[in-house]
Amino acid sequence: MTKIKIAVLDDYQNVALQMADWTTLEKLSDVTVFNNHLFEQDEIVERLKPFDVICLMRERTPVNHELLSRLPNLKLIVSTGFRNASIDSVAVTELGIKLENTGYIGSGAPELTWALLMAIARKIPQENVSLKNGGWQNVIGTDLKGKTIGLVGLGTIGEKIASIARVFDMNVIAWSTNLTEEKAASKGVRAVSKEYLFQNADFISVHLVLSDRSKGIIGAADLAMMKPTAYLINTSRGPLMDENALIDVLKENKIAGAALDVFETEPLPADHPFRTLDNVLATPHIGYVTEDTYKLFYEDTVKIIENWIAENNA
């Protein structure tokens, strides 16, 4: 029997084969792991042409109709997590390719969100660098107690952040296009207008699903309403906001700063301003990059492929 060819994409940390037992699959197939990300579609096609199965990590490599139509050997796509907006599911169905998703652990993103909020509020990165260079107490942190956190989106993650904020005695307000006063109140949160949130929040944290409707939902006018002492945190998706407008307000110090885990282009270009602005704390989209989550991703990936092989050889 000819061995099937499996490609594991965008394994940035080179850990995919360590996070699950691939022994059985490696006997039945040839597994190739790619650690580097490709942007150009022609290069992606050339890389993936030989493979029967591709394993995608969340939304790192976009998979559209044109790409899929140029991969004649592709029979199965395994994507980590319940949802992957970068996959054209209609095209997958039209081309007769099977699409399977792994499980997901949802605690990573809210944990990182709060870590970033605490870090920018208490100036932890700055003080850490100072201390390692021989310094001692250079800046003054911002209190959380009594401050107002504004949540753009009150879904699963937004609700979790609201519950954490209340532990720190913060005032919690929220806005989204469909949020009602009743729903917000049931979560212990006060629903407000978008304008009120951006004008009054000391911390604004974004928790929306990216869609055609929500893309660019935070624009220059919204950012211009923020207090000069306010901070913006985005661990959701970069395209939810006007990135150029955010860069402008940060360069001009019109807000206190931003903590960002997501960006318009990922991986972030080497010369991007977010890499050098003093009032930006940036992490490389690691909200879901945790040990337990990765183990679930790759253990489920192995099981899905093993079952698929068994079904096709029955």
Secondary structure as the mmCIF struct_conf table of DSSP 4:
data_model
#
loop_
_struct_conf.conf_type_id
_struct_conf.id
_struct_conf.beg_label_comp_id
_struct_conf.beg_label_asym_id
_struct_conf.beg_label_seq_id
_struct_conf.end_label_comp_id
_struct_conf.end_label_asym_id
_struct_conf.end_label_seq_id
HELX_LH_PP_P HELX_LH_PP_P1 THR A 2 LYS A 3
STRN STRN1 ILE A 4 VAL A 8
TURN_TY1_P TURN_TY1_P1 TYR A 12 GLN A 13
BEND BEND1 ASN A 14 ASN A 14
HELX_RH_3T_P HELX_RH_3T_P1 ALA A 16 GLN A 18
BEND BEND2 MET A 19 ALA A 20
HELX_RH_AL_P HELX_RH_AL_P1 THR A 23 LEU A 28
STRN STRN2 SER A 29 VAL A 33
BEND BEND3 ASN A 36 ASN A 36
HELX_RH_AL_P HELX_RH_AL_P2 GLN A 41 LEU A 48
TURN_TY1_P TURN_TY1_P2 LYS A 49 PRO A 50
BEND BEND4 ASP A 52 ASP A 52
STRN STRN3 VAL A 53 LEU A 56
TURN_TY1_P TURN_TY1_P3 ARG A 58 GLU A 59
BEND BEND5 ARG A 60 THR A 61
STRN STRN4 VAL A 63 VAL A 63
HELX_RH_AL_P HELX_RH_AL_P3 HIS A 65 SER A 69
TURN_TY1_P TURN_TY1_P4 ARG A 70 ARG A 70
TURN_TY1_P TURN_TY1_P5 PRO A 72 ASN A 73
STRN STRN5 LEU A 76 SER A 79
BEND BEND6 THR A 80 PHE A 82
TURN_TY1_P TURN_TY1_P6 ALA A 85 SER A 86
STRN STRN6 ILE A 87 ILE A 87
HELX_RH_AL_P HELX_RH_AL_P4 SER A 89 GLU A 94
TURN_TY1_P TURN_TY1_P7 LEU A 95 GLY A 96
STRN STRN7 LYS A 98 ASN A 101
TURN_TY1_P TURN_TY1_P8 GLY A 106 SER A 107
HELX_RH_AL_P HELX_RH_AL_P5 GLY A 108 ALA A 121
TURN_TY1_P TURN_TY1_P9 ARG A 122 LYS A 123
HELX_RH_AL_P HELX_RH_AL_P6 ILE A 124 LYS A 132
TURN_TY1_P TURN_TY1_P10 ASN A 133 GLY A 134
BEND BEND7 VAL A 139 VAL A 139
HELX_LH_PP_P HELX_LH_PP_P2 GLY A 141 ASP A 143
TURN_TY1_P TURN_TY1_P11 LYS A 145 GLY A 146
STRN STRN8 THR A 148 VAL A 152
BEND BEND8 GLY A 155 GLY A 155
HELX_RH_AL_P HELX_RH_AL_P7 THR A 156 VAL A 167
TURN_TY1_P TURN_TY1_P12 PHE A 168 ASP A 169
STRN STRN9 ASN A 171 TRP A 175
TURN_TY1_P TURN_TY1_P13 THR A 177 ASN A 178
HELX_RH_AL_P HELX_RH_AL_P8 GLU A 181 SER A 186
TURN_TY1_P TURN_TY1_P14 LYS A 187 GLY A 188
STRN STRN10 ARG A 190 ALA A 191
HELX_RH_AL_P HELX_RH_AL_P9 LYS A 194 ASN A 200
BEND BEND9 ASP A 202 ASP A 202
STRN STRN11 PHE A 203 VAL A 206
TURN_TY1_P TURN_TY1_P15 ASP A 212 GLY A 216
STRN STRN12 ILE A 218 ILE A 218
HELX_RH_AL_P HELX_RH_AL_P10 ALA A 220 ALA A 224
TURN_TY1_P TURN_TY1_P16 MET A 225 MET A 225
BEND BEND10 MET A 226 MET A 226
TURN_TY1_P TURN_TY1_P17 PRO A 228 THR A 229
STRN STRN13 TYR A 231 ASN A 234
BEND BEND11 SER A 236 SER A 236
HELX_RH_3T_P HELX_RH_3T_P2 GLY A 238 LEU A 240
STRN STRN14 MET A 241 MET A 241
HELX_RH_AL_P HELX_RH_AL_P11 GLU A 243 LYS A 251
TURN_TY1_P TURN_TY1_P18 GLU A 252 ASN A 253
BEND BEND12 ILE A 255 ALA A 256
STRN STRN15 GLY A 257 LEU A 260
BEND BEND13 ASP A 261 ASP A 261
BEND BEND14 GLU A 264 PRO A 267
HELX_LH_PP_P HELX_LH_PP_P3 LEU A 268 PRO A 269
TURN_TY1_P TURN_TY1_P19 ALA A 270 ASP A 271
HELX_RH_3T_P HELX_RH_3T_P3 PRO A 273 ARG A 275
TURN_TY1_P TURN_TY1_P20 THR A 276 THR A 276
TURN_TY1_P TURN_TY1_P21 ASP A 278 ASN A 279
STRN STRN16 VAL A 280 ALA A 282
BEND BEND15 HIS A 285 HIS A 285
TURN_TY1_P TURN_TY1_P22 GLY A 287 TYR A 288
HELX_RH_AL_P HELX_RH_AL_P12 GLU A 291 ASN A 312
TURN_TY1_P TURN_TY1_P23 ASN A 313 ASN A 313
#
